């Protein structure tokens, strides 16, 4: 799917996929930040915080890295648009048109997936 884009469009897709990765990672780090805040309020002990850091590293951080390291940028951008991490304006009109089929397929798949 990625092959029909121009060189500049491929570069733009890679940049957008990187932005989507940053936003997904920021969201997950927000959960971890809440754990740090709980630790500061003495709601959890340092050992529990350390365990949560390890779970984050071995779970969400690793999963995101694997997806964005190996994924096709066009598919990643379509998925990021579908879940709200990228806007149509950020993607741009011409490029949006080039990934419209992927966006529609991703939206259809999301409708049939069980809620998480």
Residue pairs with C-beta under 8 A, 6 or more apart in sequence:
1 72
1 74
1 75
1 102
2 10
2 13
2 72
2 73
2 74
4 98
5 13
5 74
5 95
5 98
9 94
9 95
9 98
10 73
12 92
12 95
13 73
13 74
13 76
13 77
13 95
13 99
14 73
16 73
16 77
16 80
16 86
16 90
16 91
16 95
17 68
17 71
17 73
17 76
17 77
17 80
18 68
19 80
19 85
19 86
19 90
20 68
20 76
20 77
20 79
20 80
20 85
20 86
21 64
21 68
21 76
23 80
23 85
23 86
24 64
24 68
24 80
24 85
25 61
25 64
28 56
28 60
28 61
28 64
29 56
31 56
31 60
32 52
32 53
32 56
35 44
35 49
35 52
35 53
36 49
38 44
38 49
39 45
39 46
39 48
39 49
44 52
67 76
68 76
74 98
74 99
74 102
75 102
75 106
77 86
77 91
77 99
77 102
78 99
78 102
78 103
78 105
78 106
79 106
80 86
81 87
81 88
81 91
81 96
81 99
81 103
81 106
82 103
82 106
82 107
82 110
83 110
88 96
91 99
96 103
